[in-house]
């Protein structure tokens, strides 16, 4: 698909908000994921590196040209702006908290609602402020000795599960070219 065709194509109703990501390489990987999963947008919040940052461009491999992205001062601003532009949205934080639900048990909202998924800093995770703005928290179950994934790996796992659920539960709602085979 060309960049022009990608920009015109229907997208999955999802915004990924990257909060205070330290690494340009991780940000570039998030651009690639946003392109691969054909989501509506990528919000770069706080001090998350943005194009034309060298590391972002190197890792994104051109996805900065296809993906719709915006810079926000913080997650609060991003949510306020999106709420003002969209009729319905559901905010979810990808973070292990005392009230988070396993990604295996969580059910995505109907695709008629824009899903806003917040991912956080490589060391600190999603901030307390962003968690407070998120009615739902989901986590990736882990069975080894480590309790976290790299932000781009965690985002890939979450995006895959969200898209899988939409393509299974709402198959008839989705445009033909967004249905999984």
N, C-alpha and C positions, 0 to 999 in steps of 0.2 A: 504494500500500500504506500502510495506517495504521501509526502507531508501534507500536500493540499487535500488529498482524499481523506487523510486522517482527521484533519481539522474540520472537514464537513461531515464526517461520519457520526452517527449517534454513539453516545458514550454510556457506559454504566454510570448510574446516578451516585457517584461517590467522589468526595473531596478528601484528599489525604493532607492533613496538616502536620508539618514537621516542625516540632518545637525545639529551638536551641540546639540543633545538631551541630557538633563541633567540626566534623570532617567533611571536607568538600567531596571526598570520594563517596561517603555515604549519601550525600545529597545527590550526587550524580547517579548513584544506583537507584535512588528513589525516582528520579526522572525516568530512568529506563523502565522501572516497574510501572509507573503511571502510563507510559506509552504501551508497554506489553499488555496491560490489563485494560487499556482504553477507558480510563476513568475521566470524569469531567474536569478535574483540576488538582493542582498541587499547590498548597499554601506553604510558603517559607516564612516561618515565624521567628521573631527574636533575632538572634545572631546567626541563624542558619545561613551558610554561604549560598550565594545566588550567582547565576551567570552574570558576568563573564569570568567568574572565578576559575582559575586554571584547572584545579582538581575536579570541579564540577563538570567542566566541559570535557575533560579527559575521560571520565567515567561514564558520562551520559551518552557518549558516542552519537551525538546529534539529536538526542531526544529533547533537548531544550528547544529545538525548532518545531517539534510536533506537539508537545504537551502545553496545554494552557496552564500558566502558573502566575502566581501573584505573590508579592512581598507584603507581609503584615508585621506591624511592630510587636504584636503578641497574639496569643491564641484568642484572648478575649476580643480583640479587634476583629480577627478573622471570623469568629462566630457571629459577631454583631453585623458585619458587612454581609455575610452569607444569609443571615436571617432577614436582612433588609431586601435582598435580591431574590430569594427563593420563597415559594409558598409554604413548603413543609420541609423540615430537616430534623434529623436525629443525630445527636452528638454522642460518640462513643470513644472512650480512651482505651488504648491497648496498653494495659499495665496490670501488674499483679498488685491487688489491693485486698483489704479484708472483706470487700464486697464484690470483688470481680467474679465473673462467671467464666468457666472454661469455654474456649472457642468451640470445643466439641459439643457443648450443650446450648450455647447461645444461638438464637435464631435471628436472622437478618430481618430488617423491616421490609415491607413491600417496596418494590422498586419505584413506586409512585412517590416515595419519600426520599429526599436526598440524604444519604448517609455521609456523615462527617467523621472520619476516623483520625484521632490524634495519636501520633507517635512521638516519643520524647528523646531527650538527650541520652547519649551513649553511656554516661555514668550515672546521672541522677534520674533518668526516666522521665515520665510525664510529670510536670510540676504540680504542686498542691493546688494552685489556682486553676490550672486546666482540669484537674480531676474534679474540682468543685463545679466546674461548668459542664461536666459530663454526667448526665443522669445514669449512664451505663458504663461499666468497666468490664473489659474482657481480657483474659490472659491465655497464653499458649501453655498447655500442660507440658510439663517437663519431668522426665523420669530418671535423669542422670544426676551427677553431682553439681552441675552448674544450674543456676536459677534464672538465667537470662540468655537472650540471643542478641546478636548485633542488630541494630535498628533496621538495617536494610533486609536482613534475613527474616526478622520478625514481621516486617511489613509484607514481605513476599508471602509468608505463610498465611497471614490474616487476609490479604487480598485474594489469594487463591481460594480460601474457604468461603469468603463472602460471595465471590463470583460463582463458585460451585453451587452454593445454596440458591442464588438467584436463578441459575440455569436449570436447577432441579425443580424448585418449588414454584417458580414463576415463568416457566419456559414459554408459555403462550403469550405472555405479556411482552417478552423481549423481541426486539427486531430480529429478523431471520439471521442476519450475519453475526449476532451476538450470542446465539445459542450454541452451546457446546455440542459436539457430535456424540 
